[in-house]
Amino acid sequence: MPRNSASLWNHFRLLPRLAAGFGLIHQGEMFAAFDNSVRIPQFARADVALFHSLSERLSLQVNVENLTNRSYIVNAHNNNNLTPGLARAVRAGLTVRL
């Protein structure tokens, strides 16, 4: 478990029907297992999002995770089983309010 970790997300209304978001995630250095023989380096990840209200009942959202496309290890199950973080990912969603 890392000694330090933090996340920050902010949402900005740009226009009445358009908004943007920006997020930062930081995880400090940690060991992969109890024997402290493998260190997992710290990392920081930046995410962004755009939100557009198409109508009163319909909205569109586009998120980009890992904006800088950096490689990082997100967690470990032991010294030989390290889980890499995702490469840059773009996701879109459409929300309908009934």
N, C-alpha and C positions, 0 to 999 in steps of 0.2 A: 504494500500500500504506500503511495507516495506521501511524503511529509506535507507537501503543499499542492493544492490544486485550486483552480478558480475558473469561473465562467461569468461572462458578461454578455448581455443581449440588450440591444436598444432598438426601438421602433420609432421611425420618423414619418410623420404625415407630410408628404410633399405637396399634394393637391387634395381637394375634397374626396376624390375617388382613387388616389394613388398614394402608396406608402412604401417605404423601404426599411429594411432591418439589417443590422450588422452585429455579428457575434464573435467573441473571442473565447477560446477554451485553452487553458494551460494546465499541464500536469507535470509535477516535478519528478526528478529522478527517483527510481525505486529499484529494489532487488526483485528478481524473478521468483526466487524461492527462499525458504528459511535459512539455507546455508550461506546466503549472501555472496555466492560466487559469480553470479551473472547480474550485471547492472543494466537496467533499461533506462536509456537517456530521457531527459525531460523533453517535452514538445509543446508547441503552441499551434493552434489551428484557427483560421479565420473562416467565417461563414457569412454569406449575405443572402438577402431575400427581397423580392418585390411582391407587393400585394396590390391587386387592382379590383375594385368593386365594379363589376359589369352592370349590375342593376341592384335593386333592393334585395333580391333573393339569390343572386348569382355572383360569386367572387372567384378570382383566379389568383393562385400563389405559385411563385417559382423560387426555389431554394437552390443555392450552390454551397455545398459543403466542401471543406478543404480547398478554399479558393486558390491558395498558392501551390497546390498539388505536391506538398512535401510528403516524404515517406516517414512514418513513425510507427512505434510499437504501442498499441493501446492497452494491452494487458498480457499477463503470462499465467499459465497454469502450472508450470515448473520451469526448470532451466532449459529444456529442449522444446517447449511448446509455447512459442511466443505468437501473439495475434497481431498482425499488422493492421494499422488503420486503413480505412478506405482511401483510394485515390480520389481525385476531384469527382464529385457526383452532382448531377443536376436532376432535380425532381420538380415536377409540376403537379398541381392539384386544383381541382375544380370543386367548389363547395356550393351546394344548393340548399337553401333554407326552405323547408316545407311549411 
